[in-house]
Amino acid sequence: MEPGLIWVLGGLLLLVAELALPGIYLLWVGLAAIGTGLLLLVTVPSLEMATALFLALLGGGIWLSLRLRRGRRPAPQLNTPGSGLVGRMGLLLPLGEASAGPGLRVRIGDSEWQARLPRDLKVPEVATRVRVEAVDGTTLIVRPE
């Protein structure tokens, strides 16, 4: 059997194994083996050249995957307070009416959050409708509507 075909078949087997055991590790080895096999079908280099070609293709594939992965890492938005609260309306509770803890509290839906007004605003005496502008840790920064 032709050495190039052996490389291509080995690479295809690695790609099938990647489907069975996903993790992206066998993908680059399989693609490098297929590339080596295709080049071996065109030319007839020595065993050392074929091995060097395989290692170069494998290294290039891993470098490319790391380069592409680094560029598209979004900030995590899952399970962070700001992911669903910014822009929502709530009720700023007067200081004596909050059910837990000192300071300002805002009720959004069925839960209460610590709140803070921008520095240029005074704390209202009565319950006021507010809009969440930002989140600082677990404290909501709100502005009256």
N, C-alpha and C positions, 0 to 999 in steps of 0.2 A: 504494500500500500504506500502511496505517496506521502512523504513527511508533512507536506503542507495540508493534506486532507486530515491527517491525524491531529494536527494543531487546531484546525477548524472544528472538527468533531469534538475534541476535548473542550474547546471554548463553548460550543453549543451545550454540551453537558453541564458545564459550570453555570451557564445562564439558566438552564432548567433547574439546577440545584438552587439557584438564587430565588427562583419562584417558590420553591418548596420551603426554603429557609431564608425569608427576607431579612436583609440587614445591610445591603449594599456592598458587602465585602467581596463576594464572589463575582459581582458584576464587573468590576475592573479587571480582575484576573481573566475572566471569560472573554471580555472585549480585547484584552491584550493578546490572548491566545489566538483569537480569530484574526486579528490584524497580522500577527506573526505568520499564521498559516496562509493568509492571502498573499503576503509578500514572498513566502517560500514557494508558492505555486508559480509566481512570475519569474523569480530568480532562484538560483541554487547556491546559497551561501554555505559556509561551513557550520558545524554545530556550535562553535563559539560565537559566530556572528548571529545565528538564530537566537541563542540564549541572550546575547547582548541586546538584540532587537526587542525581544520579549520584555526584558527588564526595563528598557527605555520606554516602551509603550505603556507598561504598567505604572511606572513612575510618572509619566506624563498624564495618564488618566487620573491618578490619585491627586496630583497637583491641581489639575483642572477642577476636580470635584471639590477640593478644599477651597479653591479660589471662588467658585460659584456659590458655595455655601456661605462663605463669609459675608458676601454682599447682600444677602436677603434674610437677615435675622431681625424680624420685627420685635418691637417691645411687647412683652407678654401682656395680654389684656384679659386673660381668664382669671376669675376670682379676685380681681382688684376692685376696690370700692369705686374708683373713678370710671370703670368700664361701663356702668349702667346708670350712674347717678348724675353725671354732669348734664345739665340742661333740664332736669326734672324739677317739678314744682313740689313744694312741701309747705308745712305749717311751722313757723318759728314759734316755739312755746315761750311764754313769759317765764322769768327766772323761778318763780315759786311753783309753777305747774309741771315742770319736768319730773318724770318718774324716777330717774336715777342720775346721780352725780351732780356736781356743781357745774355752773356755767351754762351757756346757751345750749339748747337742744332743738333739733328740727325733726319733725315727724314726717316721714315719707312712707306712704302705704301703711303697713302695720308695724314699722320699726322706728326707733328713735336713734338719731346720730348726734354726736357732739358737733357743734357748729361754731362758726366764727364769722363775724361781719367784716367787710373791708374797713380799714382804719378810719376812713372819712365819715362813717355812719355811726349814729348812736343806737343803743339797744332800745327797741320799742317797748312800751308798757303793756300792750295787749298782743294777743296772738296775731301774727302777720303772715300773709302768703309770701313765700320767698322762692327764688329760683337758684339752684345749685350752679355756681360758676366754676368751681374747681374743687379738688380734693387734696388735702395735705395730710398724708398718713391715713388716719381714720377720722379726721376732722373735716367737715364739709365747710367750704367757704361759700356763703350765701349772700344774696342781695335781694332786698324787698322789691316786689313788683310794683 
